[in-house]
Amino acid sequence: MNTIGFCNSLNDLLASYHTKIIDGGVNDIRLVGVIAIFIMVIICSFGMDWESKVRAPPGIKPAT
C-alpha cells in the first residue's frame, strides 16, 4: 500500500509540472511501482546477505 501511495504521489507531482513518463496515467504508476519494488528487493537481499555474515556480539552465543 505504501508503494502504491508513493507511485500516486509521484505521478501527481509529475502532473503538476506537466511532465509524464509514458502516458501520465496508470502506466506511469505501474512503471514507477515496478522500479521501486525492484530496488526494495535488491536492498532486502543485500541486507539479508550482510546479516548472515555478521558475527554475534561477544558474550552472546548464536542460536544453532
PQR file of N, CA, C, O and H, with PARSE charges and radii, in Angstrom:
ATOM      1  N   MET A   1       0.828  -1.188   0.000 -0.4000 1.5000
ATOM      2  CA  MET A   1       0.000   0.000   0.000 -0.0000 2.0000
ATOM      3  C   MET A   1       0.876   1.256   0.000  0.5500 1.7000
ATOM      4  O   MET A   1       0.539   2.234  -0.668 -0.5500 1.4000
ATOM      5  N   ASN A   2       1.980   1.248   0.728 -0.4000 1.5000
ATOM      6  CA  ASN A   2       2.853   2.424   0.746 -0.0000 2.0000
ATOM      7  C   ASN A   2       3.494   2.654  -0.612  0.5500 1.7000
ATOM      8  O   ASN A   2       3.690   3.798  -1.022 -0.5500 1.4000
ATOM      9  H   ASN A   2       2.254   0.454   1.270  0.4000 1.0000
ATOM     10  N   THR A   3       3.820   1.575  -1.310 -0.4000 1.5000
ATOM     11  CA  THR A   3       4.410   1.707  -2.641 -0.0000 2.0000
ATOM     12  C   THR A   3       3.418   2.317  -3.608  0.5500 1.7000
ATOM     13  O   THR A   3       3.783   3.163  -4.425 -0.5500 1.4000
ATOM     14  H   THR A   3       3.661   0.645  -0.977  0.4000 1.0000
ATOM     15  N   ILE A   4       2.172   1.898  -3.524 -0.4000 1.5000
ATOM     16  CA  ILE A   4       1.135   2.455  -4.404 -0.0000 2.0000
ATOM     17  C   ILE A   4       0.934   3.938  -4.099  0.5500 1.7000
ATOM     18  O   ILE A   4       0.798   4.749  -5.015 -0.5500 1.4000
ATOM     19  H   ILE A   4       1.875   1.211  -2.861  0.4000 1.0000
ATOM     20  N   GLY A   5       0.917   4.291  -2.819 -0.4000 1.5000
ATOM     21  CA  GLY A   5       0.790   5.693  -2.450 -0.0000 2.0000
ATOM     22  C   GLY A   5       1.955   6.527  -2.935  0.5500 1.7000
ATOM     23  O   GLY A   5       1.770   7.654  -3.395 -0.5500 1.4000
ATOM     24  H   GLY A   5       1.028   3.633  -2.075  0.4000 1.0000
ATOM     25  N   PHE A   6       3.167   5.973  -2.835 -0.4000 1.5000
ATOM     26  CA  PHE A   6       4.348   6.666  -3.349 -0.0000 2.0000
ATOM     27  C   PHE A   6       4.225   6.892  -4.847  0.5500 1.7000
ATOM     28  O   PHE A   6       4.527   7.978  -5.340 -0.5500 1.4000
ATOM     29  H   PHE A   6       3.317   5.057  -2.462  0.4000 1.0000
ATOM     30  N   CYS A   7       3.786   5.877  -5.569 -0.4000 1.5000
ATOM     31  CA  CYS A   7       3.652   5.985  -7.021 -0.0000 2.0000
ATOM     32  C   CYS A   7       2.590   7.010  -7.404  0.5500 1.7000
ATOM     33  O   CYS A   7       2.788   7.791  -8.334 -0.5500 1.4000
ATOM     34  H   CYS A   7       3.540   4.994  -5.169  0.4000 1.0000
ATOM     35  N   ASN A   8       1.472   7.011  -6.696 -0.4000 1.5000
ATOM     36  CA  ASN A   8       0.423   8.001  -6.970 -0.0000 2.0000
ATOM     37  C   ASN A   8       0.902   9.411  -6.677  0.5500 1.7000
ATOM     38  O   ASN A   8       0.626  10.337  -7.439 -0.5500 1.4000
ATOM     39  H   ASN A   8       1.311   6.376  -5.941  0.4000 1.0000
ATOM     40  N   SER A   9       1.623   9.574  -5.570 -0.4000 1.5000
ATOM     41  CA  SER A   9       2.140  10.902  -5.215 -0.0000 2.0000
ATOM     42  C   SER A   9       3.149  11.389  -6.244  0.5500 1.7000
ATOM     43  O   SER A   9       3.135  12.558  -6.631 -0.5500 1.4000
ATOM     44  H   SER A   9       1.847   8.821  -4.952  0.4000 1.0000
ATOM     45  N   LEU A  10       4.017  10.501  -6.682 -0.4000 1.5000
ATOM     46  CA  LEU A  10       4.997  10.879  -7.691 -0.0000 2.0000
ATOM     47  C   LEU A  10       4.311  11.233  -9.000  0.5500 1.7000
ATOM     48  O   LEU A  10       4.717  12.176  -9.678 -0.5500 1.4000
ATOM     49  H   LEU A  10       4.029   9.552  -6.368  0.4000 1.0000
ATOM     50  N   ASN A  11       3.279  10.488  -9.359 -0.4000 1.5000
ATOM     51  CA  ASN A  11       2.526  10.784 -10.581 -0.0000 2.0000
ATOM     52  C   ASN A  11       1.844  12.145 -10.481  0.5500 1.7000
ATOM     53  O   ASN A  11       1.822  12.898 -11.455 -0.5500 1.4000
ATOM     54  H   ASN A  11       2.949   9.721  -8.808  0.4000 1.0000
ATOM     55  N   ASP A  12       1.286  12.468  -9.313 -0.4000 1.5000
ATOM     56  CA  ASP A  12       0.678  13.786  -9.106 -0.0000 2.0000
ATOM     57  C   ASP A  12       1.717  14.896  -9.181  0.5500 1.7000
ATOM     58  O   ASP A  12       1.461  15.962  -9.740 -0.5500 1.4000
ATOM     59  H   ASP A  12       1.304  11.857  -8.522  0.4000 1.0000
ATOM     60  N   LEU A  13       2.897  14.636  -8.610 -0.4000 1.5000
ATOM     61  CA  LEU A  13       3.975  15.624  -8.668 -0.0000 2.0000
ATOM     62  C   LEU A  13       4.406  15.866 -10.105  0.5500 1.7000
ATOM     63  O   LEU A  13       4.587  17.011 -10.517 -0.5500 1.4000
ATOM     64  H   LEU A  13       3.105  13.770  -8.156  0.4000 1.0000
ATOM     65  N   LEU A  14       4.570  14.798 -10.865 -0.4000 1.5000
ATOM     66  CA  LEU A  14       4.937  14.952 -12.273 -0.0000 2.0000
ATOM     67  C   LEU A  14       3.855  15.699 -13.044  0.5500 1.7000
ATOM     68  O   LEU A  14       4.161  16.525 -13.904 -0.5500 1.4000
ATOM     69  H   LEU A  14       4.423  13.867 -10.530  0.4000 1.0000
ATOM     70  N   ALA A  15       2.587  15.412 -12.739 -0.4000 1.5000
ATOM     71  CA  ALA A  15       1.485  16.086 -13.427 -0.0000 2.0000
ATOM     72  C   ALA A  15       1.464  17.586 -13.109  0.5500 1.7000
ATOM     73  O   ALA A  15       1.106  18.395 -13.965 -0.5500 1.4000
ATOM     74  H   ALA A  15       2.338  14.742 -12.041  0.4000 1.0000
ATOM     75  N   SER A  16       1.842  17.953 -11.894 -0.4000 1.5000
ATOM     76  CA  SER A  16       1.851  19.378 -11.540 -0.0000 2.0000
ATOM     77  C   SER A  16       2.920  20.151 -12.313  0.5500 1.7000
ATOM     78  O   SER A  16       2.810  21.365 -12.490 -0.5500 1.4000
ATOM     79  H   SER A  16       2.132  17.296 -11.198  0.4000 1.0000
ATOM     80  N   TYR A  17       3.951  19.445 -12.770 -0.4000 1.5000
ATOM     81  CA  TYR A  17       4.983  20.067 -13.601 -0.0000 2.0000
ATOM     82  C   TYR A  17       4.778  19.784 -15.089  0.5500 1.7000
ATOM     83  O   TYR A  17       5.672  20.022 -15.901 -0.5500 1.4000
ATOM     84  H   TYR A  17       4.041  18.459 -12.627  0.4000 1.0000
ATOM     85  N   HIS A  18       3.597  19.276 -15.439 -0.4000 1.5000
ATOM     86  CA  HIS A  18       3.245  18.950 -16.825 -0.0000 2.0000
ATOM     87  C   HIS A  18       4.270  18.005 -17.455  0.5500 1.7000
ATOM     88  O   HIS A  18       4.671  18.176 -18.606 -0.5500 1.4000
ATOM     89  H   HIS A  18       2.871  19.083 -14.779  0.4000 1.0000
ATOM     90  N   THR A  19       4.680  17.010 -16.677 -0.4000 1.5000
ATOM     91  CA  THR A  19       5.659  16.016 -17.120 -0.0000 2.0000
ATOM     92  C   THR A  19       5.027  14.641 -17.028  0.5500 1.7000
ATOM     93  O   THR A  19       4.234  14.371 -16.125 -0.5500 1.4000
ATOM     94  H   THR A  19       4.355  16.871 -15.742  0.4000 1.0000
ATOM     95  N   LYS A  20       5.376  13.781 -17.955 -0.4000 1.5000
ATOM     96  CA  LYS A  20       4.901  12.408 -17.898 -0.0000 2.0000
ATOM     97  C   LYS A  20       6.014  11.478 -18.345  0.5500 1.7000
ATOM     98  O   LYS A  20       6.906  11.871 -19.097 -0.5500 1.4000
ATOM     99  H   LYS A  20       6.020  14.000 -18.689  0.4000 1.0000
ATOM    100  N   ILE A  21       5.952  10.240 -17.871 -0.4000 1.5000
ATOM    101  CA  ILE A  21       6.959   9.250 -18.243 -0.0000 2.0000
ATOM    102  C   ILE A  21       6.500   8.519 -19.500  0.5500 1.7000
ATOM    103  O   ILE A  21       7.212   8.493 -20.504 -0.5500 1.4000
ATOM    104  H   ILE A  21       5.228   9.921 -17.260  0.4000 1.0000
ATOM    105  N   ILE A  22       5.311   7.929 -19.441 -0.4000 1.5000
ATOM    106  CA  ILE A  22       4.764   7.216 -20.599 -0.0000 2.0000
ATOM    107  C   ILE A  22       3.495   7.907 -21.080  0.5500 1.7000
ATOM    108  O   ILE A  22       3.456   8.481 -22.168 -0.5500 1.4000
ATOM    109  H   ILE A  22       4.733   7.950 -18.625  0.4000 1.0000
ATOM    110  N   ASP A  23       2.456   7.840 -20.243 -0.4000 1.5000
ATOM    111  CA  ASP A  23       1.172   8.417 -20.642 -0.0000 2.0000
ATOM    112  C   ASP A  23       0.592   9.355 -19.595  0.5500 1.7000
ATOM    113  O   ASP A  23      -0.488   9.908 -19.803 -0.5500 1.4000
ATOM    114  H   ASP A  23       2.488   7.373 -19.359  0.4000 1.0000
ATOM    115  N   GLY A  24       1.269   9.544 -18.494 -0.4000 1.5000
ATOM    116  CA  GLY A  24       0.781  10.415 -17.446 -0.0000 2.0000
ATOM    117  C   GLY A  24      -0.348   9.814 -16.630  0.5500 1.7000
ATOM    118  O   GLY A  24      -1.059  10.538 -15.934 -0.5500 1.4000
ATOM    119  H   GLY A  24       2.146   9.095 -18.326  0.4000 1.0000
ATOM    120  N   GLY A  25      -0.523   8.510 -16.703 -0.4000 1.5000
ATOM    121  CA  GLY A  25      -1.631   7.862 -16.002 -0.0000 2.0000
ATOM    122  C   GLY A  25      -1.207   6.562 -15.344  0.5500 1.7000
ATOM    123  O   GLY A  25      -0.184   6.484 -14.663 -0.5500 1.4000
ATOM    124  H   GLY A  25       0.055   7.922 -17.269  0.4000 1.0000
ATOM    125  N   VAL A  26      -2.030   5.538 -15.572 -0.4000 1.5000
ATOM    126  CA  VAL A  26      -1.840   4.248 -14.909 -0.0000 2.0000
ATOM    127  C   VAL A  26      -0.507   3.604 -15.285  0.5500 1.7000
ATOM    128  O   VAL A  26       0.136   2.980 -14.441 -0.5500 1.4000
ATOM    129  H   VAL A  26      -2.860   5.601 -16.125  0.4000 1.0000
ATOM    130  N   ASN A  27      -0.094   3.746 -16.525 -0.4000 1.5000
ATOM    131  CA  ASN A  27       1.168   3.112 -16.926 -0.0000 2.0000
ATOM    132  C   ASN A  27       2.378   3.745 -16.243  0.5500 1.7000
ATOM    133  O   ASN A  27       3.363   3.060 -15.965 -0.5500 1.4000
ATOM    134  H   ASN A  27      -0.616   4.253 -17.210  0.4000 1.0000
ATOM    135  N   ASP A  28       2.309   5.039 -15.973 -0.4000 1.5000
ATOM    136  CA  ASP A  28       3.387   5.672 -15.207 -0.0000 2.0000
ATOM    137  C   ASP A  28       3.437   5.109 -13.792  0.5500 1.7000
ATOM    138  O   ASP A  28       4.516   4.838 -13.265 -0.5500 1.4000
ATOM    139  H   ASP A  28       1.509   5.595 -16.199  0.4000 1.0000
ATOM    140  N   ILE A  29       2.271   4.933 -13.181 -0.4000 1.5000
ATOM    141  CA  ILE A  29       2.203   4.372 -11.831 -0.0000 2.0000
ATOM    142  C   ILE A  29       2.767   2.963 -11.822  0.5500 1.7000
ATOM    143  O   ILE A  29       3.514   2.599 -10.914 -0.5500 1.4000
ATOM    144  H   ILE A  29       1.394   5.153 -13.610  0.4000 1.0000
ATOM    145  N   ARG A  30       2.420   2.172 -12.816 -0.4000 1.5000
ATOM    146  CA  ARG A  30       2.924   0.792 -12.895 -0.0000 2.0000
ATOM    147  C   ARG A  30       4.431   0.768 -13.068  0.5500 1.7000
ATOM    148  O   ARG A  30       5.118  -0.016 -12.412 -0.5500 1.4000
ATOM    149  H   ARG A  30       1.813   2.468 -13.554  0.4000 1.0000
ATOM    150  N   LEU A  31       4.953   1.612 -13.940 -0.4000 1.5000
ATOM    151  CA  LEU A  31       6.396   1.638 -14.187 -0.0000 2.0000
ATOM    152  C   LEU A  31       7.166   2.040 -12.935  0.5500 1.7000
ATOM    153  O   LEU A  31       8.148   1.393 -12.573 -0.5500 1.4000
ATOM    154  H   LEU A  31       4.396   2.249 -14.473  0.4000 1.0000
ATOM    155  N   VAL A  32       6.725   3.101 -12.278 -0.4000 1.5000
ATOM    156  CA  VAL A  32       7.406   3.554 -11.060 -0.0000 2.0000
ATOM    157  C   VAL A  32       7.283   2.490  -9.975  0.5500 1.7000
ATOM    158  O   VAL A  32       8.229   2.273  -9.219 -0.5500 1.4000
ATOM    159  H   VAL A  32       5.927   3.627 -12.572  0.4000 1.0000
ATOM    160  N   GLY A  33       6.133   1.824  -9.886 -0.4000 1.5000
ATOM    161  CA  GLY A  33       5.945   0.765  -8.894 -0.0000 2.0000
ATOM    162  C   GLY A  33       6.883  -0.401  -9.107  0.5500 1.7000
ATOM    163  O   GLY A  33       7.461  -0.917  -8.151 -0.5500 1.4000
ATOM    164  H   GLY A  33       5.364   2.001 -10.501  0.4000 1.0000
ATOM    165  N   VAL A  34       7.042  -0.821 -10.351 -0.4000 1.5000
ATOM    166  CA  VAL A  34       7.942  -1.940 -10.651 -0.0000 2.0000
ATOM    167  C   VAL A  34       9.379  -1.570 -10.300  0.5500 1.7000
ATOM    168  O   VAL A  34      10.105  -2.376  -9.719 -0.5500 1.4000
ATOM    169  H   VAL A  34       6.573  -0.402 -11.128  0.4000 1.0000
ATOM    170  N   ILE A  35       9.785  -0.369 -10.648 -0.4000 1.5000
ATOM    171  CA  ILE A  35      11.152   0.063 -10.340 -0.0000 2.0000
ATOM    172  C   ILE A  35      11.358   0.167  -8.828  0.5500 1.7000
ATOM    173  O   ILE A  35      12.391  -0.261  -8.313 -0.5500 1.4000
ATOM    174  H   ILE A  35       9.194   0.286 -11.120  0.4000 1.0000
ATOM    175  N   ALA A  36      10.385   0.731  -8.118 -0.4000 1.5000
ATOM    176  CA  ALA A  36      10.509   0.890  -6.665 -0.0000 2.0000
ATOM    177  C   ALA A  36      10.577  -0.463  -5.966  0.5500 1.7000
ATOM    178  O   ALA A  36      11.403  -0.657  -5.074 -0.5500 1.4000
ATOM    179  H   ALA A  36       9.546   1.079  -8.537  0.4000 1.0000
ATOM    180  N   ILE A  37       9.728  -1.390  -6.358 -0.4000 1.5000
ATOM    181  CA  ILE A  37       9.739  -2.716  -5.729 -0.0000 2.0000
ATOM    182  C   ILE A  37      11.020  -3.460  -6.066  0.5500 1.7000
ATOM    183  O   ILE A  37      11.560  -4.165  -5.213 -0.5500 1.4000
ATOM    184  H   ILE A  37       9.057  -1.233  -7.083  0.4000 1.0000
ATOM    185  N   PHE A  38      11.521  -3.321  -7.290 -0.4000 1.5000
ATOM    186  CA  PHE A  38      12.784  -3.955  -7.668 -0.0000 2.0000
ATOM    187  C   PHE A  38      13.927  -3.434  -6.804  0.5500 1.7000
ATOM    188  O   PHE A  38      14.763  -4.214  -6.349 -0.5500 1.4000
ATOM    189  H   PHE A  38      11.082  -2.748  -7.983  0.4000 1.0000
ATOM    190  N   ILE A  39      13.973  -2.121  -6.574 -0.4000 1.5000
ATOM    191  CA  ILE A  39      15.012  -1.540  -5.727 -0.0000 2.0000
ATOM    192  C   ILE A  39      14.881  -2.045  -4.293  0.5500 1.7000
ATOM    193  O   ILE A  39      15.885  -2.337  -3.643 -0.5500 1.4000
ATOM    194  H   ILE A  39      13.294  -1.487  -6.944  0.4000 1.0000
ATOM    195  N   MET A  40      13.642  -2.150  -3.796 -0.4000 1.5000
ATOM    196  CA  MET A  40      13.444  -2.659  -2.432 -0.0000 2.0000
ATOM    197  C   MET A  40      13.877  -4.114  -2.303  0.5500 1.7000
ATOM    198  O   MET A  40      14.428  -4.503  -1.273 -0.5500 1.4000
ATOM    199  H   MET A  40      12.827  -1.913  -4.325  0.4000 1.0000
ATOM    200  N   VAL A  41      13.636  -4.922  -3.329 -0.4000 1.5000
ATOM    201  CA  VAL A  41      14.064  -6.328  -3.302 -0.0000 2.0000
ATOM    202  C   VAL A  41      15.590  -6.410  -3.262  0.5500 1.7000
ATOM    203  O   VAL A  41      16.150  -7.226  -2.530 -0.5500 1.4000
ATOM    204  H   VAL A  41      13.188  -4.607  -4.165  0.4000 1.0000
ATOM    205  N   ILE A  42      16.250  -5.581  -4.036 -0.4000 1.5000
ATOM    206  CA  ILE A  42      17.718  -5.571  -4.035 -0.0000 2.0000
ATOM    207  C   ILE A  42      18.245  -5.165  -2.657  0.5500 1.7000
ATOM    208  O   ILE A  42      19.167  -5.794  -2.137 -0.5500 1.4000
ATOM    209  H   ILE A  42      15.795  -4.918  -4.631  0.4000 1.0000
ATOM    210  N   ILE A  43      17.670  -4.124  -2.069 -0.4000 1.5000
ATOM    211  CA  ILE A  43      18.112  -3.678  -0.745 -0.0000 2.0000
ATOM    212  C   ILE A  43      17.902  -4.783   0.287  0.5500 1.7000
ATOM    213  O   ILE A  43      18.776  -5.034   1.116 -0.5500 1.4000
ATOM    214  H   ILE A  43      16.921  -3.613  -2.491  0.4000 1.0000
ATOM    215  N   CYS A  44      16.747  -5.442   0.237 -0.4000 1.5000
ATOM    216  CA  CYS A  44      16.474  -6.516   1.198 -0.0000 2.0000
ATOM    217  C   CYS A  44      17.421  -7.695   1.008  0.5500 1.7000
ATOM    218  O   CYS A  44      17.873  -8.282   1.992 -0.5500 1.4000
ATOM    219  H   CYS A  44      16.037  -5.238  -0.437  0.4000 1.0000
ATOM    220  N   SER A  45      17.729  -8.052  -0.234 -0.4000 1.5000
ATOM    221  CA  SER A  45      18.614  -9.195  -0.450 -0.0000 2.0000
ATOM    222  C   SER A  45      20.031  -8.889   0.014  0.5500 1.7000
ATOM    223  O   SER A  45      20.689  -9.760   0.583 -0.5500 1.4000
ATOM    224  H   SER A  45      17.362  -7.575  -1.033  0.4000 1.0000
ATOM    225  N   PHE A  46      20.514  -7.677  -0.215 -0.4000 1.5000
ATOM    226  CA  PHE A  46      21.832  -7.316   0.291 -0.0000 2.0000
ATOM    227  C   PHE A  46      21.828  -7.260   1.806  0.5500 1.7000
ATOM    228  O   PHE A  46      22.813  -7.636   2.441 -0.5500 1.4000
ATOM    229  H   PHE A  46      19.980  -6.969  -0.678  0.4000 1.0000
ATOM    230  N   GLY A  47      20.738  -6.798   2.395 -0.4000 1.5000
ATOM    231  CA  GLY A  47      20.627  -6.740   3.847 -0.0000 2.0000
ATOM    232  C   GLY A  47      20.674  -8.121   4.464  0.5500 1.7000
ATOM    233  O   GLY A  47      21.336  -8.322   5.482 -0.5500 1.4000
ATOM    234  H   GLY A  47      19.938  -6.492   1.880  0.4000 1.0000
ATOM    235  N   MET A  48      19.974  -9.085   3.858 -0.4000 1.5000
ATOM    236  CA  MET A  48      19.980 -10.451   4.390 -0.0000 2.0000
ATOM    237  C   MET A  48      21.355 -11.081   4.227  0.5500 1.7000
ATOM    238  O   MET A  48      21.806 -11.818   5.104 -0.5500 1.4000
ATOM    239  H   MET A  48      19.436  -8.921   3.032  0.4000 1.0000
ATOM    240  N   ASP A  49      22.024 -10.799   3.115 -0.4000 1.5000
ATOM    241  CA  ASP A  49      23.368 -11.333   2.904 -0.0000 2.0000
ATOM    242  C   ASP A  49      24.328 -10.774   3.947  0.5500 1.7000
ATOM    243  O   ASP A  49      25.133 -11.514   4.511 -0.5500 1.4000
ATOM    244  H   ASP A  49      21.657 -10.201   2.403  0.4000 1.0000
ATOM    245  N   TRP A  50      24.247  -9.481   4.203 -0.4000 1.5000
ATOM    246  CA  TRP A  50      25.113  -8.858   5.198 -0.0000 2.0000
ATOM    247  C   TRP A  50      24.808  -9.398   6.590  0.5500 1.7000
ATOM    248  O   TRP A  50      25.718  -9.667   7.374 -0.5500 1.4000
ATOM    249  H   TRP A  50      23.593  -8.879   3.745  0.4000 1.0000
ATOM    250  N   GLU A  51      23.517  -9.553   6.892 -0.4000 1.5000
ATOM    251  CA  GLU A  51      23.127 -10.029   8.221 -0.0000 2.0000
ATOM    252  C   GLU A  51      23.629 -11.448   8.475  0.5500 1.7000
ATOM    253  O   GLU A  51      23.996 -11.783   9.602 -0.5500 1.4000
ATOM    254  H   GLU A  51      22.778  -9.334   6.255  0.4000 1.0000
ATOM    255  N   SER A  52      23.648 -12.274   7.450 -0.4000 1.5000
ATOM    256  CA  SER A  52      24.110 -13.649   7.634 -0.0000 2.0000
ATOM    257  C   SER A  52      25.624 -13.717   7.856  0.5500 1.7000
ATOM    258  O   SER A  52      26.120 -14.704   8.400 -0.5500 1.4000
ATOM    259  H   SER A  52      23.350 -12.003   6.535  0.4000 1.0000
ATOM    260  N   LYS A  53      26.356 -12.693   7.445 -0.4000 1.5000
ATOM    261  CA  LYS A  53      27.805 -12.691   7.601 -0.0000 2.0000
ATOM    262  C   LYS A  53      28.268 -12.048   8.902  0.5500 1.7000
ATOM    263  O   LYS A  53      29.411 -12.244   9.315 -0.5500 1.4000
ATOM    264  H   LYS A  53      25.953 -11.892   7.003  0.4000 1.0000
ATOM    265  N   VAL A  54      27.402 -11.291   9.547 -0.4000 1.5000
ATOM    266  CA  VAL A  54      27.783 -10.577  10.768 -0.0000 2.0000
ATOM    267  C   VAL A  54      27.836 -11.558  11.929  0.5500 1.7000
ATOM    268  O   VAL A  54      26.949 -12.394  12.103 -0.5500 1.4000
ATOM    269  H   VAL A  54      26.473 -11.132   9.212  0.4000 1.0000
ATOM    270  N   ARG A  55      28.884 -11.438  12.706 -0.4000 1.5000
ATOM    271  CA  ARG A  55      29.001 -12.300  13.889 -0.0000 2.0000
ATOM    272  C   ARG A  55      28.135 -11.768  15.017  0.5500 1.7000
ATOM    273  O   ARG A  55      27.749 -10.599  15.038 -0.5500 1.4000
ATOM    274  H   ARG A  55      29.605 -10.759  12.565  0.4000 1.0000
ATOM    275  N   ALA A  56      27.844 -12.648  15.940 -0.4000 1.5000
ATOM    276  CA  ALA A  56      27.113 -12.249  17.143 -0.0000 2.0000
ATOM    277  C   ALA A  56      28.052 -11.435  18.034  0.5500 1.7000
ATOM    278  O   ALA A  56      29.259 -11.676  18.027 -0.5500 1.4000
ATOM    279  H   ALA A  56      28.157 -13.598  15.922  0.4000 1.0000
ATOM    280  N   PRO A  57      27.523 -10.472  18.803 -0.5600 1.5000
ATOM    281  CA  PRO A  57      28.365  -9.700  19.711  0.2800 2.0000
ATOM    282  C   PRO A  57      29.060 -10.603  20.740  0.5500 1.7000
ATOM    283  O   PRO A  57      28.534 -11.666  21.069 -0.5500 1.4000
ATOM    284  N   PRO A  58      30.217 -10.204  21.245 -0.5600 1.5000
ATOM    285  CA  PRO A  58      30.931 -11.013  22.225  0.2800 2.0000
ATOM    286  C   PRO A  58      30.062 -11.288  23.468  0.5500 1.7000
ATOM    287  O   PRO A  58      29.359 -10.403  23.957 -0.5500 1.4000
ATOM    288  N   GLY A  59      30.125 -12.499  23.949 -0.4000 1.5000
ATOM    289  CA  GLY A  59      29.377 -12.883  25.137 -0.0000 2.0000
ATOM    290  C   GLY A  59      27.994 -13.431  24.852  0.5500 1.7000
ATOM    291  O   GLY A  59      27.320 -13.923  25.756 -0.5500 1.4000
ATOM    292  H   GLY A  59      30.696 -13.218  23.552  0.4000 1.0000
ATOM    293  N   ILE A  60      27.564 -13.348  23.595 -0.4000 1.5000
ATOM    294  CA  ILE A  60      26.246 -13.876  23.225 -0.0000 2.0000
ATOM    295  C   ILE A  60      26.454 -15.054  22.301  0.5500 1.7000
ATOM    296  O   ILE A  60      27.076 -14.931  21.246 -0.5500 1.4000
ATOM    297  H   ILE A  60      28.111 -12.948  22.860  0.4000 1.0000
ATOM    298  N   LYS A  61      25.932 -16.190  22.704 -0.4000 1.5000
ATOM    299  CA  LYS A  61      26.082 -17.394  21.902 -0.0000 2.0000
ATOM    300  C   LYS A  61      25.017 -17.409  20.805  0.5500 1.7000
ATOM    301  O   LYS A  61      23.825 -17.333  21.100 -0.5500 1.4000
ATOM    302  H   LYS A  61      25.427 -16.290  23.561  0.4000 1.0000
ATOM    303  N   PRO A  62      25.440 -17.508  19.538 -0.5600 1.5000
ATOM    304  CA  PRO A  62      24.450 -17.524  18.458  0.2800 2.0000
ATOM    305  C   PRO A  62      23.604 -18.801  18.512  0.5500 1.7000
ATOM    306  O   PRO A  62      24.084 -19.858  18.921 -0.5500 1.4000
ATOM    307  N   ALA A  63      22.373 -18.689  18.105 -0.4000 1.5000
ATOM    308  CA  ALA A  63      21.464 -19.846  18.086 -0.0000 2.0000
ATOM    309  C   ALA A  63      21.901 -20.815  17.010  0.5500 1.7000
ATOM    310  O   ALA A  63      22.324 -20.408  15.928 -0.5500 1.4000
ATOM    311  H   ALA A  63      21.984 -17.830  17.772  0.4000 1.0000
ATOM    312  N   THR A  64      21.799 -22.093  17.310 -0.4000 1.5000
ATOM    313  CA  THR A  64      22.194 -23.109  16.324 -0.0000 2.0000
ATOM    314  C   THR A  64      21.003 -23.872  15.827  0.5500 1.7000
ATOM    315  O   THR A  64      21.146 -24.766  14.994 -0.5500 1.4000
ATOM    316  H   THR A  64      21.456 -22.423  18.189  0.4000 1.0000
TER
END
